[in-house]
Amino acid sequence: MATKNTDDGSASFVNDFDFGDEDTDLFGEVDVVFDLAPRWVEAHSQKAREKVYEPQFRDKASFVAGVLNIILATFVFSKYPEWYPTLHTIKLFTLIPLRWVLYKRDRNHYFLLDFCYFANVAVFLYLHFMPTNHTLFLICFAWANGPLLVAIPTWRNSLVFHSIDKITSLFIHISPALCLYCLRWFTPDSPIYNVCDNNSSSECSSDFFSLSVLPLAPYLVWQFLYFLKVEILSHEKVSARGYTTSLNYMLASGGMIGRWANKAKSRLGKVVIFMGLQFVYTMLTLLPMSLFFHNMLAHTIWLFSMLVWSIVQGANFYMEVFSARYLDQLEKRRQEANSKRK
């Protein structure tokens, strides 16, 4: 939905890891350490050996910022939930412009036209320009807790602290839900935000239509605008300049959606199938929204499960991908040590 993942689970924009000064032996007896490395990790090192990774300060800074972000977000979420919308907005205006610069450089900026960014804009408009619009709150609540959260496992979002790309992808999919969770359950009687349609928190309720059907109308508006921009107005420019779009990426990825869309012979047929599957996906993810709006426990479990998923994916990255590259560095040091002995 927002970022590309390679087959090894790493984001395409994460290129390097810092293991210290290559002229300094930080590992002691490299031969012993490497020989004791688990064989299951060594099996993953083949892909890592295809590319040499040079250390960069960016990785260190991103890791520190990522950890501090989790600490700050947890503190604000639990202690001052009324300030979480402000924190969300600050991060929005920090990460999204940076992503545009990085994606523009790599010709991937058309990903920023995807629905997740459209939904983030809607949440921003509600928070700062239309906080009394109860209908907009319900639409944003449904989008944030439906298609955006489900996009975390769909796009394999992962909590990888040193990767600004992965942190941004996780942010755009989970932070709106955290923000609206605070409004719904911690500050439902806020004088600023119309969460309960001007009713008290004890009378806060909505219906299935408002939470699961109505949000599909503006979603269809986005689909039309996206089709108009990407497939009609800018189609020739996208093709000539080699820009990557969600459709092009999914068609080439070999995933389920790509396989279904590729059954069509014409470009229009592929687009129709792709958009149709997108609509079905969105419709299905909106079905349980009434439950989450009325039941704090169910909403908490749902939100927590998506967060845990991202943590597990982050653990997989560090254990399988990062460790393979780590072993690659160890092997390089062992070869250097052996050459010096000779």
N, C-alpha and C positions, 0 to 999 in steps of 0.2 A: 504493500500500500504506500510505503514511503521510502523504502530503501532496498537496495539489491543485496542479496546474500549469495556468496559463492558456495560451491558444493561442500566445502569443509566447514561451513557454518560461520565463516568470518565475513564481515562487511567489506565491500569492494574498496572502500576508501581508507581502510586501516592497513598501513603499509609497513610499519616498523615498530620495534620493541627495543627498550633500552636495557642492556645487561651490564652497563658500566663501561669503563675504559678498556678497550681491547688490548692495550699494552700492559695492563695490570692483571696479574693472575689472582682473580678473586675466588677461585674455586679449589685451590690447593692442588692435590694430586688428581688431575683431570682424568687420568686413566681409570683410577679406582671409582670415581663418581660415575663415569659413563658406563662402566661395566656393571654397576649395581642398579642402573636405571631399569625400571620395569619394562618388560618386553611389549606389553600392550601399548605403552606410550610410544615405543620405538616404531611400532607398526604405522603410526600416524605421521611419522617424520618424513616420509617419502615426498609428500606434496610440499612440505616446508623447504626441502632441499632444492626445490626448483628455483628458488629466489633467495637472494641475499638481503637480509634486513639490517639496515644501519640504524644505530640509536639516534633518537631525536628528543629534544627537550619537550616537544609537544605532547608526547606520551606521558611524561612525568606530570606535566601541568594538568592534563586532562584527567589523570588518575586522582590527583589531589582534589581537583574541582568536583569530580564525580562523587567522591566520598563525602566531601563537605556539603554537597547538594543533598545527599540522603540524610545527613544529620540535621541540616537546617529544615528540610521539608518535614521530617518526622517531628521535630520540635514545634514548628508552627502548626502542623496538622493536629497535634494532640493538645497543645497548650493555648494557642491563639488561632482557632479555626477561622475566625472572622477575617483574619489577615491572609489566609491562604489564596484567595483570588488575586491579591496584590502580588504575592510571591509568584503565582502562576504567570501573571502578566509580565513581570520582570524577566522571567526565564523565557517566555515566549518571544520577547523583543531582543533577547540575547542569542538564542539558539537558531531561530528561523532565518534571520538575516545571514548568519554565518553559514547555515546550510545552503541558502541560495547562492552565496559566493562559491562554495565548494562544488555544488552541483552544476552551476553555470560553467565553471572551469572544466568539468568533465562531461559536459553536454547532457546532463541528467536533470536539468532544471524543470523540465516539463512534468516531472514527478510532483512538483509543488502545486500542480493543478488537480491532484487527486482529491478524493472526497474527504480524507482525514484532515487536510488543510482547510478545506471549505468548512468543515464542522468546527475546527478551531477558531476560524474567523467568526462563526456564529456565536460561539461561547464568549469570545471577546466582545462582540457587539452587545450581548445580553448583559455582561458584567459592567460595562462602562457607558453604554449609551441607551439601553432599553431595559434597565433592571426591574421595572414595574410591569413588564410584559409577561404575564403568566404563561401564555401560550408558547412564547419563545423559550421560556424556561423548560417547559415540558418537552419541547422538540430537542433542545440541547441535552437534557437529561437522557432522553431516549438514544440519541446518537452517541453520546459519550459512553454510555453503559452497554450499548449494543454493538454496532459495527466497529467502533473504535477499539473497544476492549478485546473483541474477538480477533481483531487484526494482530494482536500480540502473538498468539500461537500461529495464526495464518502466515504471517510474515517472519516468524521466528525471531521476534524482538528479544533482546537479551540484555541483562544488566552487566555491562562490561565497562568498568570505571575509566579505563584509560582511553576509550574510544569515544570521541566527541560525536561521531556518526551514529554509533549504537545508542548512546545516551539520548541524542536528539530524537531518534526513531521511537524509543521507549517513551520519551516525554510527550510527544504529540498524541500518543495512543492512550496513555494512562493518566496524565495530569488533568485533562478535562474531567474525567470521572472522579478523581480525588477532589477536585474543586467543587463539583456539584454535590458530591457526597457530603462535604462540609456544610454546604448551604441547606441541603435537605434534612440532615439529621442533627447538626450541631447549632445551626442558627436559622431555624425555620421561621422564627418570629422577627427576623431582621427588619428594621425600618427602611433599609435600602433596597433589599431584593424581595420581589413578590413571589415567594416560593409556594405559598399555600392559597393563592388567589384571594388574598386579604382576609383569610380565615386564621383562627388560632392554630397552633401546631397540633392540638388534639383533634381538630376537624380537618386536617390536611389530607385531601384525597383527590383522586382523579379516576378516569375511566379508561377502558381498554382502547377505545377509539382515539383518545387524545394522546396516548403514549405509544401505541403500536401501529396505528393506521395513519393518523394525521402527519407524522414525521416523514411519511413516504412521499407526500406532495412536494415539499421543497427539495427532497432528494431527487425526484424526477426533474425538477428545474435544473439542478446541478448537472444531471446526466445530459440533458439537452445542451446546456452551455458548453460542457466539456466536449461533446461530439461536434458541436459547431466550431469550436476553436481548434481542436486537435485534428479532426478528420476532414474539415472543409476549409476553414480560413487559413490554417497554417500547415496543411498536409504536405504541400510541396516543399516548404521550408524545412519541415521536420525530416523529410526524406533526403533532401539535398545536403543538409548539414549533419546528418547522422545523429540527430537527437534521439534519446531514448524516452519512450513513453511507457505507461503501464501496460498497454496492449501489446506493444512490440516486445517488451520484456517477458510478459506472460506467454506469448506465443513461442518464444525461443527457449523458455525455461524447461519445457517438457512436463510441466505440472498438469494436474487434472483439468484446470480451466483451459490451459493452452492446448491440450489434446482435444478437448471438445470443440474449441473455436477453430482449430486447424482442420476440422472435418469439412468446413465450408470451403468452397473453391474460390469464391470472390472475396475481395477485401471487405466489401460491405457486409457479406455474410458473416465473416469473422467478427466484425465489429458488433453486429446485432447479437450474435451468440454471447460474446464477451459481456456486453451491457446487460443482456438478459440474465446471465448468471450472476452478475453483480447485484442486480435488483433482487433476485431470489435470495441471495446471501444476506442482503440488508433486511429484507422482509423477515426472514427467519430469526435473525439476531434481535429483532425488535419485539418478538412475541412475548418474552417474559418480563417486559418493562413494568407492567402493572404490579407484578409481584415485588420487584426491587423497589418500586416507589412506596409501597405500603408496608414492607417488611424489612426492618433494619438488619435483622440477622441474615436473611437471604441475600440482601445487598452486600453486606460485609463479607460473607463467604465468597460471593461471586468476584468481588473486587480483589479480595485477598488471594484467591486461586489464580487470577491472572498475574498478580505480582509474583507469586511463588513460581509460576511458569517462567517468567522472565529471569528470575534468579537461577532456576535450574538450567536454563539455556546459557546463562552467563557462566555457570560452573562447568558446563560441557565445553564451552569455548576455552576456558582457562586450562582445563585438564587435558583436552584432546588437541586443540589447535595451538594454544600458547605454549604448552609443554613440549610439543613437537618442535617448535621453533627454538625453544630453550635447549633441547637436546642437540639440535643442529649447531648451535653455538658451541656447545660442549665438544662436539666432534671436531669442529674447526680448531678449537684450542688444543685438543689432543694431537691433531695432525701437526700443528705448529710446534708443540712440545717435542714430538718425535723428530721433526726436521732439525730442531736445534741440537738434539742429542747426537744426531749423525754428523 
